[in-house]
Amino acid sequence: MLKIDRCFISKMKDSKKDLAIVEAINNMAKILDLEVVAEGIESQGILKELLILGSTTGQDYFWNKPMNQDAFVKHLFQSKSIVR
C-alpha cells in the first residue's frame, strides 16, 4: 500500500508539482500492483480529481470525522450502504 500525504492532495489543484507527484504515485502503484490511499480528501472536487487520476481509496473529513470504536459501530449500522 502507498499513501499519498495530505500536503500533496490539498495543493494539487493549485500546484502542478503536487499534481505531478500525485499522478506519479498513482502510476507507480499501478505498475507495482499496490493499493493507493489518498489522505486529506475534504471536498467533492478533490475526490473527483483523484478518481480521474485513478485513486479509488481515500480518507479524511469528506466522509466523517475521527470517532471512537463505539461511535464507529453505531455509524456503520446506521449507514444505508450496509447490506443486512
N, C-alpha and C positions, 0 to 999 in steps of 0.2 A: 504494500500500500504506500502511496505517495500522498502527502498532504501539501496543499498549496496554502501558504500562510496568508492570513487576512490582510497583511500590509500590501501584498500584490493584488489581491482581489479588490480591495477598497479603492485602489488607484487605477485599475486597469482601463476604466472608461476615459480617464484624462491623461494617461501616460502610455505612450507607445512602447516604452521599455517594459513597463509592468505587464502590459498586454502580451508582449513577446515572450516574457518569462512564463506566463500562464499557458500560452499556446505551446511553448517548448516542453513544459512539464506534462501537459496532456499528450503530446506526441510521443514523448519518451515512455510514458506509462503504457500507451497503446502498443508500442513496439515491444516492450518488456512484459506485456500482458499483466499489468498491475492495475489495481483499482486506484482512483484518484478521489480524494476528499478535499473539497474546496471549503476553507474556513472563512467566515466573515460575510456570508450572504445575508444582506439586510434589506434587500429590495427585489421586487419582481424584475426590474431591469437588469440587475446583476445576474439573477437566476437565468433569465432568457439568454443573456450573452454567454454564460457558462455552458448552457445546453447546446448552443450553436457551436461552441468550441469543443464539445464532446465530453464535458464533465457531467456526470449523472448522479454524483453523491455530494452532498454538502451539509453544512451545519451552521447554525447561528440563530439570531433573533428573528429571522424571517419566519421560521416555523414556531419557535417557542423560546422563552427564556429558560435558563437553567432551573432545574427543580430537583427536589429530593426524590427518593425511591417511591415513597407513598403517593406523592403528587403525580409522579410519572405513571404509576399503575392506574390511578384514578383517571388520568387523562387518556391513557391508552384504551381503557374500556369504554370511555365515553365517546371516543372517536368514531366517526361514521365510516372510516375506512377499514375498520376491523371486521373480519369475516367471522361470524359466530355459527 
